[in-house]
Amino acid sequence: MIHKFQEFGQQCLTFEQLNILNNLISLWQRYTMWTRALFFSKMENSPNLAAIQNRVNQMPMDFYNTLRVFYGERLAEQFLNSFQRYVRAQESLMNAMIANDQEAVNAFAQELYARADEIASFLSQAPYWSLQQWQSLLYRDISLSISEFRAALTGDHETEISIFERLLLNAAEIGGYMARGIFQSTQPPVPLQK
């Protein structure tokens, strides 16, 4: 990971940068883990479903609380709203897959990609972040999640676990990319457009 930060003219991260990096990687990986827990809880009709659902729905606020430090309330709230729509679309996709409703799966997958485009478009207004890179990272998250859910539904546990590991690696990459964008931002906060 350090070699990717050499573009900033430094060989190592400051303590503050390391904390930002760790926090963002942790946020994205926790989102991945809670999303997985939600899917299995739904699939097995587990009694902990409501608690896990509440935790997944809290994740956008966790991102908001981090991003508002760097970009202010208004811009963090815009990300919050976009990410909440992403989370809702992903849960709708889960429900459709569990119900084996292919028409709904297709519709909700399309909506999820549209929500990813919305997030990518918003974030790419800041210096350093590109629309294509955000789309690539978020599309990979969606594609891997769908593959993981399918493997779980068919009982292919080896594949499902392998995909989950790839999801965690992708989450770390997303967190690292988000951190690099924040490192590039300057005070006052980067003026993103509404």
C-alpha positions, -999 to 999 in steps of 0.1 A, spaced: 0 0 0 28 24 8 42 24 -28 9 38 -40 14 69 -18 48 78 -33 30 99 -59 26 125 -31 64 129 -29 68 111 4 82 76 12 59 70 42 26 82 56 23 106 85 6 94 117 -25 114 108 -26 99 72 -22 64 85 -52 69 108 -73 82 80 -62 53 58 -69 27 85 -103 43 93 -115 43 57 -103 8 50 -120 -3 82 -153 14 72 -154 -2 38 -145 -36 51 -171 -34 79 -197 -24 53 -187 -56 33 -189 -78 64 -222 -64 76 -237 -67 41 -227 -103 41 -241 -109 75 -274 -93 64 -276 -116 34 -271 -147 54 -295 -135 81 -322 -130 54 -314 -162 37 -317 -182 70 -345 -161 84 -324 -156 115 -337 -140 146 -309 -114 145 -321 -100 112 -335 -67 126 -303 -60 146 -281 -67 116 -303 -46 93 -301 -17 117 -263 -20 117 -261 -20 79 -284 10 78 -260 28 102 -230 24 79 -238 54 57 -239 76 89 -205 62 98 -191 74 65 -209 107 69 -192 112 103 -158 106 87 -163 126 55 -178 157 72 -144 163 90 -128 168 56 -156 182 34 -181 198 57 -217 189 66 -234 197 33 -211 176 11 -209 147 36 -247 148 37 -249 145 -1 -226 114 2 -248 101 30 -280 103 9 -263 87 -21 -249 59 0 -282 53 17 -298 48 -17 -270 24 -26 -276 4 6 -313 2 0 -308 -10 -36 -284 -37 -24 -309 -49 1 -336 -50 -25 -313 -70 -47 -307 -95 -19 -344 -99 -13 -350 -106 -50 -322 -131 -52 -335 -150 -21 -370 -150 -36 -355 -163 -69 -373 -135 -88 -350 -130 -118 -369 -101 -132 -366 -82 -99 -329 -93 -96 -322 -77 -130 -341 -45 -121 -324 -41 -87 -290 -49 -101 -295 -21 -127 -306 2 -99 -276 -7 -78 -252 1 -107 -271 34 -112 -266 43 -75 -229 34 -79 -227 58 -109 -243 85 -87 -217 81 -60 -189 79 -85 -201 111 -103 -203 130 -70 -169 119 -57 -152 125 -90 -158 162 -87 -129 163 -61 -93 165 -73 -75 132 -76 -106 110 -77 -118 99 -112 -152 88 -123 -138 57 -140 -119 45 -110 -148 50 -86 -171 31 -111 -145 3 -114 -142 -1 -77 -179 1 -70 -189 -21 -100 -164 -47 -88 -181 -46 -53 -215 -51 -69 -204 -79 -92 -185 -98 -65 -215 -94 -41 -239 -108 -66 -215 -137 -72 -211 -143 -35 -249 -143 -29 -254 -168 -58 -227 -191 -45 -243 -190 -10 -278 -197 -24 -265 -227 -44 -245 -241 -14 -211 -236 -31 -194 -225 1 -158 -228 -11 -166 -203 -39 -186 -181 -16 -157 -178 9 -132 -172 -19 -154 -144 -33 -158 -129 2 -120 -127 6 -119 -108 -28 -146 -85 -15 -126 -77 15 -95 -69 -7 -117 -47 -29 -130 -29 2 -94 -22 13 -87 -9 -22 -118 14 -21 -107 26 14 -72 33 1 -84 52 -29 -108 73 -8 -79 81 16 -56 92 -12 -83 116 -24 -86 130 11 -48 134 13 -49 154 -19 -76 177 -5 -66 210 10 -81 233 36 -106 248 31 -126 217 21 -127 209 -16 -157 226 -32 -177 198 -47 -208 207 -68 -243 199 -57 
